[in-house]
Amino acid sequence: MSVKILIPTALRQFSKNNDTIELTGEDVEEIFHNLTNQYSDLKRHLYNEKDQLRNFVNVYVNNEDIRYFEKTNTKVKSGDIISIVPSIAGGSAIKDKGTYNDESFSKEEIERYSRHLIMPEVALEGQKKLRSASVLIIGMGGLGSPLSMYLSAAGVGRMGIVDFDVVDFTNLQRQVIYSTENVGKSKLESARKRLKGINPHIRIDTHETRLTSENTLELFENYDIIIDGTDNFPTRYLVNDACVLLGKPNVYGSIFRFEGQVSVFYAKEGPCYRCLYPEPPPPGLVPSCAEGGVLGILPGTIGLLQATEAVKLILGKGSPLIGRLLLYDALEATYRELKLKKDPNCPICSERTSIHSLIDYEEFCGIGNDIIELEPQYEISVKELDQEIRNNGDTFVLDVREFHEYEMCRIPNAKLIPLNNLATRINELDRSWDIVLYCRTGVRSAKALKFLREAGFQNVKNLVGGISAWSDEVDPTVPKY
């Protein structure tokens, strides 16, 4: 049987950048066997050491989830479409509460919300619900920026925003709530001023803190709806578990390059995030937006979908994305909807729950396990490398980033061999050379150094801080990204 396999963006670098692959086989298992034989690098992303499909990889046949029940022995027929959906880092109306219920709307407010008030689905009653609702937004980045602006304009009465960062030039391509004059300033304070400028009638609570297992439950308790605008797996699982324990709806969104995902995880009425992805991918397997990039417009699309879901939950109207995952492909301008099933063995939202309190999420996600500790003799500072280059030394500088990164900026006379190609191009290097490796911050080049040492290279060093440190300490004309 000939079927189509849709390869997500995050895995296309391992399928020679093919987004659609046609293969034959009687069932999914045989087709996946043929797929990984043809593209061997895909195997470690799809299967664990026991040759079992990884828990952070979901498989759909014609939009039907096959993971929990029929598994990969699901038979296929010609023309079927198999979707691979890896992790990328509701319902009823929210009860009115707060300090706004008994207040009447002013003339200015009626004019402000008039396009809502003339809609039968909203009207005065719905606008009161919006004014009485409270929403907490986790992360004021690419997703948090547009969704907070539209929720402010819609008249959501109380909005909490959580972040602990400052505005950077690299944020401005997609985080539209900020302007150039905000660079170097607190994200929360900049966002608060912008949101109050949009709607002075709403209340903005700022929480300049990093979410932890110690502070999350207390923080979430005071809000009706939690909106996940984060960009890392430990916080995603922390947000999910706290929402399940407190019975709060979790409006989820994620983005990568040209693709986005949206859903509403509400364990009272459907699956939670752990039902979709029981475990996170190993650190480094799934690139972040900082490593893989993101179309600046994409967070706007996904953030607005999240804002729409929040408003639907508050109004109690429409069909929230509970038990459904919406996939958006900006390049193809297509939306696909996949049905999600509640995992009967979910460790937090099923009857077989084993998680009764928040845990150490960095440990759960393996953060720190992949950090390569190098001895001092295998490291070099940017100033030391600069001095060697100025002295016309014999140092060979090797850039292990991707080509598009190399095009943006580079250290003079560096040779590019991306980390993923190093094994097949190692013959281009001589073991007698003095080699300095670098990447953006030093993480990938440390992995490259470990590989070269195991291959017999002894005169190798890692550039501490990578080209970012080079920009900070040696050449400020080199752009940071």
Secondary structure as a PSIPRED ss2 file (coil, helix, strand):
# PSIPRED VFORMAT (PSIPRED V4.0)

   1 M C   1.000  0.000  0.000
   2 S E   0.000  0.000  1.000
   3 V E   0.000  0.000  1.000
   4 K E   0.000  0.000  1.000
   5 I E   0.000  0.000  1.000
   6 L E   0.000  0.000  1.000
   7 I C   1.000  0.000  0.000
   8 P C   1.000  0.000  0.000
   9 T H   0.000  1.000  0.000
  10 A H   0.000  1.000  0.000
  11 L H   0.000  1.000  0.000
  12 R H   0.000  1.000  0.000
  13 Q H   0.000  1.000  0.000
  14 F H   0.000  1.000  0.000
  15 S C   1.000  0.000  0.000
  16 K C   1.000  0.000  0.000
  17 N C   1.000  0.000  0.000
  18 N C   1.000  0.000  0.000
  19 D C   1.000  0.000  0.000
  20 T E   0.000  0.000  1.000
  21 I E   0.000  0.000  1.000
  22 E E   0.000  0.000  1.000
  23 L E   0.000  0.000  1.000
  24 T E   0.000  0.000  1.000
  25 G C   1.000  0.000  0.000
  26 E C   1.000  0.000  0.000
  27 D E   0.000  0.000  1.000
  28 V H   0.000  1.000  0.000
  29 E H   0.000  1.000  0.000
  30 E H   0.000  1.000  0.000
  31 I H   0.000  1.000  0.000
  32 F H   0.000  1.000  0.000
  33 H H   0.000  1.000  0.000
  34 N H   0.000  1.000  0.000
  35 L H   0.000  1.000  0.000
  36 T H   0.000  1.000  0.000
  37 N H   0.000  1.000  0.000
  38 Q H   0.000  1.000  0.000
  39 Y C   1.000  0.000  0.000
  40 S H   0.000  1.000  0.000
  41 D H   0.000  1.000  0.000
  42 L H   0.000  1.000  0.000
  43 K H   0.000  1.000  0.000
  44 R H   0.000  1.000  0.000
  45 H H   0.000  1.000  0.000
  46 L H   0.000  1.000  0.000
  47 Y E   0.000  0.000  1.000
  48 N C   1.000  0.000  0.000
  49 E C   1.000  0.000  0.000
  50 K C   1.000  0.000  0.000
  51 D C   1.000  0.000  0.000
  52 Q C   1.000  0.000  0.000
  53 L E   0.000  0.000  1.000
  54 R C   1.000  0.000  0.000
  55 N C   1.000  0.000  0.000
  56 F C   1.000  0.000  0.000
  57 V E   0.000  0.000  1.000
  58 N E   0.000  0.000  1.000
  59 V E   0.000  0.000  1.000
  60 Y E   0.000  0.000  1.000
  61 V E   0.000  0.000  1.000
  62 N C   1.000  0.000  0.000
  63 N C   1.000  0.000  0.000
  64 E E   0.000  0.000  1.000
  65 D E   0.000  0.000  1.000
  66 I C   1.000  0.000  0.000
  67 R C   1.000  0.000  0.000
  68 Y C   1.000  0.000  0.000
  69 F C   1.000  0.000  0.000
  70 E C   1.000  0.000  0.000
  71 K H   0.000  1.000  0.000
  72 T H   0.000  1.000  0.000
  73 N H   0.000  1.000  0.000
  74 T C   1.000  0.000  0.000
  75 K E   0.000  0.000  1.000
  76 V C   1.000  0.000  0.000
  77 K C   1.000  0.000  0.000
  78 S C   1.000  0.000  0.000
  79 G C   1.000  0.000  0.000
  80 D C   1.000  0.000  0.000
  81 I E   0.000  0.000  1.000
  82 I E   0.000  0.000  1.000
  83 S E   0.000  0.000  1.000
  84 I E   0.000  0.000  1.000
  85 V E   0.000  0.000  1.000
  86 P E   0.000  0.000  1.000
  87 S C   1.000  0.000  0.000
  88 I C   1.000  0.000  0.000
  89 A C   1.000  0.000  0.000
  90 G C   1.000  0.000  0.000
  91 G C   1.000  0.000  0.000
  92 S C   1.000  0.000  0.000
  93 A C   1.000  0.000  0.000
  94 I C   1.000  0.000  0.000
  95 K C   1.000  0.000  0.000
  96 D C   1.000  0.000  0.000
  97 K C   1.000  0.000  0.000
  98 G C   1.000  0.000  0.000
  99 T C   1.000  0.000  0.000
 100 Y C   1.000  0.000  0.000
 101 N C   1.000  0.000  0.000
 102 D C   1.000  0.000  0.000
 103 E C   1.000  0.000  0.000
 104 S C   1.000  0.000  0.000
 105 F C   1.000  0.000  0.000
 106 S C   1.000  0.000  0.000
 107 K H   0.000  1.000  0.000
 108 E H   0.000  1.000  0.000
 109 E H   0.000  1.000  0.000
 110 I H   0.000  1.000  0.000
 111 E H   0.000  1.000  0.000
 112 R H   0.000  1.000  0.000
 113 Y C   1.000  0.000  0.000
 114 S H   0.000  1.000  0.000
 115 R H   0.000  1.000  0.000
 116 H H   0.000  1.000  0.000
 117 L H   0.000  1.000  0.000
 118 I C   1.000  0.000  0.000
 119 M C   1.000  0.000  0.000
 120 P C   1.000  0.000  0.000
 121 E C   1.000  0.000  0.000
 122 V C   1.000  0.000  0.000
 123 A H   0.000  1.000  0.000
 124 L H   0.000  1.000  0.000
 125 E H   0.000  1.000  0.000
 126 G H   0.000  1.000  0.000
 127 Q H   0.000  1.000  0.000
 128 K H   0.000  1.000  0.000
 129 K H   0.000  1.000  0.000
 130 L H   0.000  1.000  0.000
 131 R H   0.000  1.000  0.000
 132 S H   0.000  1.000  0.000
 133 A C   1.000  0.000  0.000
 134 S E   0.000  0.000  1.000
 135 V E   0.000  0.000  1.000
 136 L E   0.000  0.000  1.000
 137 I E   0.000  0.000  1.000
 138 I E   0.000  0.000  1.000
 139 G C   1.000  0.000  0.000
 140 M C   1.000  0.000  0.000
 141 G C   1.000  0.000  0.000
 142 G C   1.000  0.000  0.000
 143 L C   1.000  0.000  0.000
 144 G H   0.000  1.000  0.000
 145 S H   0.000  1.000  0.000
 146 P H   0.000  1.000  0.000
 147 L H   0.000  1.000  0.000
 148 S H   0.000  1.000  0.000
 149 M H   0.000  1.000  0.000
 150 Y H   0.000  1.000  0.000
 151 L H   0.000  1.000  0.000
 152 S H   0.000  1.000  0.000
 153 A H   0.000  1.000  0.000
 154 A H   0.000  1.000  0.000
 155 G C   1.000  0.000  0.000
 156 V C   1.000  0.000  0.000
 157 G C   1.000  0.000  0.000
 158 R E   0.000  0.000  1.000
 159 M E   0.000  0.000  1.000
 160 G E   0.000  0.000  1.000
 161 I E   0.000  0.000  1.000
 162 V E   0.000  0.000  1.000
 163 D C   1.000  0.000  0.000
 164 F C   1.000  0.000  0.000
 165 D C   1.000  0.000  0.000
 166 V E   0.000  0.000  1.000
 167 V C   1.000  0.000  0.000
 168 D C   1.000  0.000  0.000
 169 F H   0.000  1.000  0.000
 170 T H   0.000  1.000  0.000
 171 N H   0.000  1.000  0.000
 172 L C   1.000  0.000  0.000
 173 Q C   1.000  0.000  0.000
 174 R C   1.000  0.000  0.000
 175 Q C   1.000  0.000  0.000
 176 V C   1.000  0.000  0.000
 177 I C   1.000  0.000  0.000
 178 Y C   1.000  0.000  0.000
 179 S C   1.000  0.000  0.000
 180 T H   0.000  1.000  0.000
 181 E H   0.000  1.000  0.000
 182 N H   0.000  1.000  0.000
 183 V C   1.000  0.000  0.000
 184 G C   1.000  0.000  0.000
 185 K C   1.000  0.000  0.000
 186 S E   0.000  0.000  1.000
 187 K H   0.000  1.000  0.000
 188 L H   0.000  1.000  0.000
 189 E H   0.000  1.000  0.000
 190 S H   0.000  1.000  0.000
 191 A H   0.000  1.000  0.000
 192 R H   0.000  1.000  0.000
 193 K H   0.000  1.000  0.000
 194 R H   0.000  1.000  0.000
 195 L H   0.000  1.000  0.000
 196 K H   0.000  1.000  0.000
 197 G H   0.000  1.000  0.000
 198 I H   0.000  1.000  0.000
 199 N C   1.000  0.000  0.000
 200 P C   1.000  0.000  0.000
 201 H C   1.000  0.000  0.000
 202 I C   1.000  0.000  0.000
 203 R E   0.000  0.000  1.000
 204 I E   0.000  0.000  1.000
 205 D E   0.000  0.000  1.000
 206 T E   0.000  0.000  1.000
 207 H E   0.000  0.000  1.000
 208 E C   1.000  0.000  0.000
 209 T C   1.000  0.000  0.000
 210 R C   1.000  0.000  0.000
 211 L C   1.000  0.000  0.000
 212 T C   1.000  0.000  0.000
 213 S C   1.000  0.000  0.000
 214 E C   1.000  0.000  0.000
 215 N C   1.000  0.000  0.000
 216 T H   0.000  1.000  0.000
 217 L H   0.000  1.000  0.000
 218 E H   0.000  1.000  0.000
 219 L H   0.000  1.000  0.000
 220 F H   0.000  1.000  0.000
 221 E C   1.000  0.000  0.000
 222 N C   1.000  0.000  0.000
 223 Y C   1.000  0.000  0.000
 224 D C   1.000  0.000  0.000
 225 I E   0.000  0.000  1.000
 226 I E   0.000  0.000  1.000
 227 I E   0.000  0.000  1.000
 228 D E   0.000  0.000  1.000
 229 G C   1.000  0.000  0.000
 230 T C   1.000  0.000  0.000
 231 D C   1.000  0.000  0.000
 232 N C   1.000  0.000  0.000
 233 F H   0.000  1.000  0.000
 234 P H   0.000  1.000  0.000
 235 T H   0.000  1.000  0.000
 236 R H   0.000  1.000  0.000
 237 Y H   0.000  1.000  0.000
 238 L H   0.000  1.000  0.000
 239 V H   0.000  1.000  0.000
 240 N H   0.000  1.000  0.000
 241 D H   0.000  1.000  0.000
 242 A H   0.000  1.000  0.000
 243 C H   0.000  1.000  0.000
 244 V H   0.000  1.000  0.000
 245 L H   0.000  1.000  0.000
 246 L H   0.000  1.000  0.000
 247 G C   1.000  0.000  0.000
 248 K C   1.000  0.000  0.000
 249 P C   1.000  0.000  0.000
 250 N E   0.000  0.000  1.000
 251 V E   0.000  0.000  1.000
 252 Y E   0.000  0.000  1.000
 253 G E   0.000  0.000  1.000
 254 S E   0.000  0.000  1.000
 255 I E   0.000  0.000  1.000
 256 F E   0.000  0.000  1.000
 257 R E   0.000  0.000  1.000
 258 F C   1.000  0.000  0.000
 259 E E   0.000  0.000  1.000
 260 G E   0.000  0.000  1.000
 261 Q E   0.000  0.000  1.000
 262 V E   0.000  0.000  1.000
 263 S E   0.000  0.000  1.000
 264 V E   0.000  0.000  1.000
 265 F E   0.000  0.000  1.000
 266 Y C   1.000  0.000  0.000
 267 A C   1.000  0.000  0.000
 268 K C   1.000  0.000  0.000
 269 E C   1.000  0.000  0.000
 270 G C   1.000  0.000  0.000
 271 P C   1.000  0.000  0.000
 272 C C   1.000  0.000  0.000
 273 Y H   0.000  1.000  0.000
 274 R H   0.000  1.000  0.000
 275 C H   0.000  1.000  0.000
 276 L H   0.000  1.000  0.000
 277 Y C   1.000  0.000  0.000
 278 P C   1.000  0.000  0.000
 279 E C   1.000  0.000  0.000
 280 P C   1.000  0.000  0.000
 281 P C   1.000  0.000  0.000
 282 P C   1.000  0.000  0.000
 283 P C   1.000  0.000  0.000
 284 G C   1.000  0.000  0.000
 285 L C   1.000  0.000  0.000
 286 V C   1.000  0.000  0.000
 287 P C   1.000  0.000  0.000
 288 S C   1.000  0.000  0.000
 289 C H   0.000  1.000  0.000
 290 A H   0.000  1.000  0.000
 291 E H   0.000  1.000  0.000
 292 G H   0.000  1.000  0.000
 293 G C   1.000  0.000  0.000
 294 V E   0.000  0.000  1.000
 295 L C   1.000  0.000  0.000
 296 G C   1.000  0.000  0.000
 297 I C   1.000  0.000  0.000
 298 L H   0.000  1.000  0.000
 299 P H   0.000  1.000  0.000
 300 G H   0.000  1.000  0.000
 301 T H   0.000  1.000  0.000
 302 I H   0.000  1.000  0.000
 303 G H   0.000  1.000  0.000
 304 L H   0.000  1.000  0.000
 305 L H   0.000  1.000  0.000
 306 Q H   0.000  1.000  0.000
 307 A H   0.000  1.000  0.000
 308 T H   0.000  1.000  0.000
 309 E H   0.000  1.000  0.000
 310 A H   0.000  1.000  0.000
 311 V H   0.000  1.000  0.000
 312 K H   0.000  1.000  0.000
 313 L H   0.000  1.000  0.000
 314 I H   0.000  1.000  0.000
 315 L H   0.000  1.000  0.000
 316 G C   1.000  0.000  0.000
 317 K C   1.000  0.000  0.000
 318 G C   1.000  0.000  0.000
 319 S C   1.000  0.000  0.000
 320 P C   1.000  0.000  0.000
 321 L C   1.000  0.000  0.000
 322 I E   0.000  0.000  1.000
 323 G C   1.000  0.000  0.000
 324 R E   0.000  0.000  1.000
 325 L E   0.000  0.000  1.000
 326 L E   0.000  0.000  1.000
 327 L E   0.000  0.000  1.000
 328 Y E   0.000  0.000  1.000
 329 D E   0.000  0.000  1.000
 330 A C   1.000  0.000  0.000
 331 L C   1.000  0.000  0.000
 332 E C   1.000  0.000  0.000
 333 A C   1.000  0.000  0.000
 334 T E   0.000  0.000  1.000
 335 Y E   0.000  0.000  1.000
 336 R E   0.000  0.000  1.000
 337 E E   0.000  0.000  1.000
 338 L E   0.000  0.000  1.000
 339 K E   0.000  0.000  1.000
 340 L C   1.000  0.000  0.000
 341 K C   1.000  0.000  0.000
 342 K C   1.000  0.000  0.000
 343 D C   1.000  0.000  0.000
 344 P C   1.000  0.000  0.000
 345 N C   1.000  0.000  0.000
 346 C C   1.000  0.000  0.000
 347 P C   1.000  0.000  0.000
 348 I C   1.000  0.000  0.000
 349 C C   1.000  0.000  0.000
 350 S C   1.000  0.000  0.000
 351 E C   1.000  0.000  0.000
 352 R C   1.000  0.000  0.000
 353 T C   1.000  0.000  0.000
 354 S C   1.000  0.000  0.000
 355 I C   1.000  0.000  0.000
 356 H C   1.000  0.000  0.000
 357 S C   1.000  0.000  0.000
 358 L C   1.000  0.000  0.000
 359 I C   1.000  0.000  0.000
 360 D C   1.000  0.000  0.000
 361 Y H   0.000  1.000  0.000
 362 E H   0.000  1.000  0.000
 363 E H   0.000  1.000  0.000
 364 F H   0.000  1.000  0.000
 365 C C   1.000  0.000  0.000
 366 G C   1.000  0.000  0.000
 367 I C   1.000  0.000  0.000
 368 G C   1.000  0.000  0.000
 369 N C   1.000  0.000  0.000
 370 D C   1.000  0.000  0.000
 371 I C   1.000  0.000  0.000
 372 I C   1.000  0.000  0.000
 373 E C   1.000  0.000  0.000
 374 L C   1.000  0.000  0.000
 375 E C   1.000  0.000  0.000
 376 P H   0.000  1.000  0.000
 377 Q H   0.000  1.000  0.000
 378 Y H   0.000  1.000  0.000
 379 E E   0.000  0.000  1.000
 380 I E   0.000  0.000  1.000
 381 S C   1.000  0.000  0.000
 382 V H   0.000  1.000  0.000
 383 K H   0.000  1.000  0.000
 384 E H   0.000  1.000  0.000
 385 L H   0.000  1.000  0.000
 386 D H   0.000  1.000  0.000
 387 Q H   0.000  1.000  0.000
 388 E H   0.000  1.000  0.000
 389 I H   0.000  1.000  0.000
 390 R H   0.000  1.000  0.000
 391 N C   1.000  0.000  0.000
 392 N C   1.000  0.000  0.000
 393 G C   1.000  0.000  0.000
 394 D C   1.000  0.000  0.000
 395 T C   1.000  0.000  0.000
 396 F E   0.000  0.000  1.000
 397 V E   0.000  0.000  1.000
 398 L E   0.000  0.000  1.000
 399 D E   0.000  0.000  1.000
 400 V C   1.000  0.000  0.000
 401 R C   1.000  0.000  0.000
 402 E C   1.000  0.000  0.000
 403 F H   0.000  1.000  0.000
 404 H H   0.000  1.000  0.000
 405 E H   0.000  1.000  0.000
 406 Y H   0.000  1.000  0.000
 407 E H   0.000  1.000  0.000
 408 M H   0.000  1.000  0.000
 409 C C   1.000  0.000  0.000
 410 R C   1.000  0.000  0.000
 411 I C   1.000  0.000  0.000
 412 P C   1.000  0.000  0.000
 413 N C   1.000  0.000  0.000
 414 A C   1.000  0.000  0.000
 415 K E   0.000  0.000  1.000
 416 L E   0.000  0.000  1.000
 417 I C   1.000  0.000  0.000
 418 P C   1.000  0.000  0.000
 419 L H   0.000  1.000  0.000
 420 N H   0.000  1.000  0.000
 421 N H   0.000  1.000  0.000
 422 L C   1.000  0.000  0.000
 423 A C   1.000  0.000  0.000
 424 T C   1.000  0.000  0.000
 425 R C   1.000  0.000  0.000
 426 I H   0.000  1.000  0.000
 427 N H   0.000  1.000  0.000
 428 E H   0.000  1.000  0.000
 429 L C   1.000  0.000  0.000
 430 D C   1.000  0.000  0.000
 431 R C   1.000  0.000  0.000
 432 S C   1.000  0.000  0.000
 433 W C   1.000  0.000  0.000
 434 D C   1.000  0.000  0.000
 435 I E   0.000  0.000  1.000
 436 V E   0.000  0.000  1.000
 437 L E   0.000  0.000  1.000
 438 Y E   0.000  0.000  1.000
 439 C C   1.000  0.000  0.000
 440 R C   1.000  0.000  0.000
 441 T C   1.000  0.000  0.000
 442 G C   1.000  0.000  0.000
 443 V H   0.000  1.000  0.000
 444 R H   0.000  1.000  0.000
 445 S H   0.000  1.000  0.000
 446 A H   0.000  1.000  0.000
 447 K H   0.000  1.000  0.000
 448 A H   0.000  1.000  0.000
 449 L H   0.000  1.000  0.000
 450 K H   0.000  1.000  0.000
 451 F H   0.000  1.000  0.000
 452 L H   0.000  1.000  0.000
 453 R H   0.000  1.000  0.000
 454 E H   0.000  1.000  0.000
 455 A C   1.000  0.000  0.000
 456 G C   1.000  0.000  0.000
 457 F C   1.000  0.000  0.000
 458 Q C   1.000  0.000  0.000
 459 N C   1.000  0.000  0.000
 460 V E   0.000  0.000  1.000
 461 K E   0.000  0.000  1.000
 462 N E   0.000  0.000  1.000
 463 L E   0.000  0.000  1.000
 464 V C   1.000  0.000  0.000
 465 G C   1.000  0.000  0.000
 466 G H   0.000  1.000  0.000
 467 I H   0.000  1.000  0.000
 468 S H   0.000  1.000  0.000
 469 A H   0.000  1.000  0.000
 470 W H   0.000  1.000  0.000
 471 S H   0.000  1.000  0.000
 472 D H   0.000  1.000  0.000
 473 E H   0.000  1.000  0.000
 474 V C   1.000  0.000  0.000
 475 D C   1.000  0.000  0.000
 476 P C   1.000  0.000  0.000
 477 T C   1.000  0.000  0.000
 478 V C   1.000  0.000  0.000
 479 P C   1.000  0.000  0.000
 480 K C   1.000  0.000  0.000
 481 Y C   1.000  0.000  0.000
